[in-house]
Amino acid sequence: MNAAPPRRSLVLLLLFSTAAASVMAQSMPKVSATGSAVAAPPAIVVPRVNSPTLPRLGYSRYPWKTDIMATVFWVGEEPTQNNPTPNNKSSWDTEWERNFGGYDDPDPLKRGKNYCPLGFTPGLNPFYIALPYNDLLDYTAHKPEASRVIPWFKERYNKAGRTVLRGTWIAIRYGNRVCYAQWEDCGPFVTDDFEYVFGNARPKNTSNRGAGIDVSPAVRDYLGMASNGKCDWRFVDVSEVPPGPWRSLGNNNHFVKSQIQQQTQQKTDVAARLEELRKARDAYFKQNGNAEQRIR
């Protein structure tokens, strides 16, 4: 009769199996009672904000622009007599509508409670705005004044013809609510008004009652903004953007990209830990296997 396996080997195998199972469990999706996979909760939980979000005190870098006429625009908007520019493209994205995922229907009856159009999940942040300045002459050069008037030009400059404005976060205040959105297009109507956008001047546009900012349907709905309502707005750093629905969607969204990076790093860490455990197991049996075989 063969002798029982040494207790030390059984203990080591049990410890390795337990550790490996624990590491794998962290990376596997949960399974529902019906057997279907349920995705693990994201690292960053973004609740829908139903109560007013008041502006934080102590902003130091950028002042509020107050009493600015706002108009609503949307991805995929067709040209009209009052707005001759179609919005299937933006000033910085020739495939804006396609990258967004479709038509950002402004009809409230065709929008969900998550501030998104029904029928698809936007590929870009649905909380977006336009301001009347474009830093580019074309896709090969910046405007000559851009480096002088844009406060963050030097820290974001990558190469000639690549905008340093797209994706910038701003806060929009309407009544007692504040919404956060990303700068994704230029307008309304003009694209050279740096005195207003970065200075202390009022908007030089005279159309649509002197509109100085375009806001997306998501921004409109979150704020409960009336058509042609007046608002305040200001630039904010990424670190100043609080939790809210504006942080949950879009591959152009700083917070979504950060979450994806965290998940990728977690998978890398799991794989590295499993490899470490395998090597420890193999080293143990290589060192002790012959002795245990003699005992048997």
C-alpha positions in Angstrom: 0.0 0.0 0.0 1.3 3.5 -0.9 2.0 5.9 1.9 -0.3 9.0 2.2 1.0 12.1 0.4 3.1 14.4 2.7 0.9 16.9 4.5 3.3 19.8 3.5 2.5 19.3 -0.2 -1.2 19.2 0.4 -1.1 22.4 2.4 1.0 24.1 -0.3 -1.4 23.0 -3.0 -4.4 24.1 -1.0 -2.9 27.5 -0.4 -2.0 28.0 -4.1 -5.4 27.0 -5.2 -7.1 29.3 -2.7 -4.9 32.3 -3.7 -5.3 31.7 -7.4 -9.1 31.4 -7.0 -9.2 34.6 -5.1 -7.2 36.5 -7.7 -9.3 35.1 -10.6 -12.5 35.9 -8.8 -11.5 39.6 -8.7 -11.3 39.6 -12.5 -14.3 37.4 -13.4 -17.7 38.9 -14.1 -20.5 38.1 -11.6 -23.2 35.6 -12.8 -26.9 36.1 -12.2 -29.3 33.5 -11.0 -30.3 32.8 -14.6 -26.7 32.1 -15.6 -26.1 35.2 -17.6 -23.0 37.3 -17.0 -23.4 40.5 -15.1 -20.6 43.0 -15.4 -18.8 44.0 -12.2 -19.6 47.5 -11.0 -17.2 50.1 -12.3 -14.5 51.5 -10.2 -16.1 54.9 -10.2 -19.8 55.0 -9.3 -21.5 58.0 -10.8 -25.0 58.5 -9.3 -27.5 60.7 -11.0 -27.6 64.0 -9.3 -31.2 65.1 -8.6 -30.6 67.9 -6.3 -29.1 71.3 -7.3 -25.3 71.3 -7.5 -24.1 74.6 -6.1 -20.9 76.0 -7.3 -17.9 75.5 -5.0 -16.5 78.6 -3.5 -12.8 79.6 -3.9 -12.4 79.2 -7.6 -9.1 80.9 -8.3 -8.1 80.5 -11.9 -11.1 81.5 -14.1 -13.9 84.0 -13.4 -17.6 83.5 -14.2 -19.0 85.0 -17.4 -22.4 86.2 -16.3 -25.8 86.8 -17.9 -24.9 85.1 -21.2 -27.6 84.2 -23.7 -27.5 80.4 -24.3 -28.9 78.5 -27.3 -29.3 74.8 -27.8 -27.5 72.9 -30.5 -26.9 69.2 -31.0 -24.9 66.6 -32.9 -26.4 65.9 -36.3 -28.4 69.1 -36.4 -29.5 70.1 -40.0 -28.8 73.6 -41.3 -31.7 76.1 -41.0 -32.2 79.7 -42.0 -31.3 80.9 -38.5 -28.4 78.4 -38.2 -26.8 77.7 -41.6 -24.1 75.4 -40.3 -24.8 71.6 -40.1 -23.6 69.8 -37.1 -22.7 66.4 -38.5 -19.2 67.8 -38.3 -17.6 70.0 -35.6 -14.8 72.5 -35.9 -12.4 69.8 -34.7 -14.0 66.5 -35.7 -15.0 65.8 -39.4 -16.8 62.6 -38.2 -18.5 64.1 -35.1 -21.9 62.5 -35.6 -20.5 59.1 -36.4 -18.1 59.2 -33.4 -21.0 60.3 -31.2 -22.9 57.3 -32.3 -25.8 58.9 -34.0 -28.3 61.8 -33.9 -28.5 63.6 -30.6 -32.2 64.1 -30.8 -33.2 67.2 -28.8 -36.9 66.1 -28.6 -37.5 65.5 -24.8 -39.9 62.6 -25.7 -37.0 60.9 -27.5 -34.5 61.2 -24.6 -34.0 58.9 -21.6 -33.7 59.7 -17.9 -29.9 59.4 -18.3 -29.9 62.6 -20.4 -29.1 60.6 -23.5 -31.0 60.0 -26.8 -33.0 56.8 -26.9 -31.8 54.0 -29.0 -28.0 54.1 -28.5 -25.3 54.9 -26.0 -23.3 57.9 -27.0 -19.7 57.3 -27.8 -18.8 60.8 -26.8 -19.9 62.8 -23.7 -23.5 64.0 -24.2 -22.7 67.0 -22.0 -21.0 69.3 -24.5 -21.0 73.0 -25.4 -19.7 75.4 -28.1 -17.9 78.7 -27.5 -17.2 81.3 -30.2 -13.5 80.7 -30.6 -11.4 78.3 -32.6 -7.6 78.2 -31.9 -6.9 76.7 -35.4 -6.5 78.3 -38.8 -6.7 74.8 -40.3 -5.4 71.4 -39.4 -1.8 72.5 -39.9 -1.5 75.8 -37.9 -2.8 77.7 -34.9 -4.1 81.2 -35.1 -1.3 83.7 -34.3 -2.9 85.0 -31.1 -3.7 81.6 -29.7 -0.5 81.1 -27.7 -1.0 84.6 -26.2 -4.7 84.5 -25.3 -5.3 80.9 -24.2 -4.2 80.5 -20.5 -3.3 76.8 -20.8 -1.8 76.9 -24.3 1.8 76.0 -23.3 0.8 73.1 -21.1 -1.4 71.4 -23.6 0.4 72.3 -26.9 1.3 69.1 -28.7 1.9 70.1 -32.3 0.9 72.7 -34.9 -2.7 72.2 -36.0 -3.9 70.2 -33.0 -6.4 72.1 -30.9 -5.7 72.8 -27.2 -9.3 73.7 -26.6 -11.3 70.5 -27.3 -12.4 68.6 -24.3 -11.9 71.5 -21.9 -14.4 71.4 -19.0 -16.7 74.3 -18.1 -19.4 74.9 -15.5 -22.7 76.3 -16.5 -24.9 77.9 -13.9 -28.7 78.4 -14.5 -30.7 79.5 -11.5 -29.6 77.4 -8.5 -28.3 74.5 -10.6 -24.8 74.0 -12.0 -24.0 71.6 -14.9 -20.5 70.5 -16.2 -19.8 69.9 -19.8 -16.9 69.7 -22.3 -16.0 72.1 -25.1 -16.5 70.2 -28.3 -17.4 72.8 -31.0 -17.1 76.4 -32.0 -19.9 79.0 -32.1 -22.5 80.3 -32.0 -22.0 82.1 -35.4 -18.5 83.4 -34.9 -15.2 81.6 -34.1 -12.8 84.5 -33.4 -14.2 86.1 -30.3 -11.2 85.5 -27.9 -11.8 88.9 -26.2 -15.0 87.4 -24.8 -14.0 83.8 -24.3 -10.8 84.5 -22.6 -11.1 88.2 -21.6 -13.7 90.5 -20.1 -15.6 91.6 -23.2 -19.2 90.7 -23.9 -20.0 88.4 -26.8 -19.7 90.3 -30.1 -22.2 88.0 -31.9 -25.5 89.9 -32.5 -27.6 87.0 -33.9 -30.1 85.0 -31.7 -30.2 87.9 -29.2 -26.5 88.0 -28.9 -26.0 84.3 -28.0 -22.6 83.6 -26.4 -22.7 79.8 -25.8 -24.4 76.8 -27.3 -25.4 73.9 -25.0 -26.3 70.3 -25.7 -29.7 68.8 -25.0 -28.2 67.0 -22.0 -27.1 70.3 -20.5 -30.4 71.9 -21.2 -32.3 69.1 -19.6 -30.1 68.9 -16.5 -30.4 72.6 -15.9 -34.1 72.8 -16.8 -33.1 75.6 -19.1 -35.8 77.5 -21.1 -35.3 78.2 -24.8 -32.9 81.2 -25.2 -32.3 81.3 -21.4 -29.5 83.3 -19.9 -26.8 81.6 -17.9 -23.4 82.0 -16.3 -20.4 79.9 -17.3 -16.7 79.5 -16.4 -13.8 77.3 -17.2 -12.9 74.6 -14.6 -9.9 72.3 -14.2 -10.6 68.5 -14.4 -10.0 68.3 -10.6 -12.9 70.7 -10.0 -15.5 68.6 -11.8 -17.8 66.9 -9.2 -19.6 63.6 -9.5 -22.6 63.7 -11.8 -24.0 62.3 -15.1 -21.4 64.3 -17.1 -18.7 61.9 -15.8 -20.3 58.6 -17.0 -20.0 58.4 -20.8 -17.8 59.1 -23.7 -14.3 58.0 -24.8 -13.4 61.7 -24.8 -14.3 61.9 -21.1 -11.4 62.3 -18.7 -13.2 60.2 -16.1 -14.2 57.4 -18.4 -10.6 57.2 -19.7 -9.3 57.1 -16.1 -11.7 54.3 -15.2 -10.7 52.2 -18.3 -7.0 52.7 -17.4 -7.7 51.5 -13.8 -9.5 48.4 -15.1 -6.7 47.6 -17.5 -4.1 48.0 -14.7 -6.2 45.7 -12.4 -6.2 43.0 -15.1 -2.5 43.3 -15.5 -2.0 43.0 -11.8 -4.1 39.9 -11.6 -2.2 38.3 -14.5 1.2 39.2 -12.8 0.0 37.7 -9.4 -1.1 34.5 -11.0 2.2 34.1 -12.8 4.0 34.8 -9.5 2.0 32.0 -7.8 2.7 29.5 -10.6 6.4 30.2 -10.4 6.3 29.7 -6.6 4.5 26.4 -7.1 6.9 25.1 -9.8 9.9 26.1 -7.7 8.6 24.3 -4.7 8.0 21.0 -6.6 11.3 21.3 -8.4 13.1 21.6 -5.0 11.1 19.1 -3.0 9.6 16.7 -5.5 12.4 14.1 -5.4 12.4 13.9 -1.6 8.7 13.5 -1.5 8.8 10.8 -4.1 11.3 8.8 -1.9 9.0 9.1 1.1 6.1 7.7 -1.0 
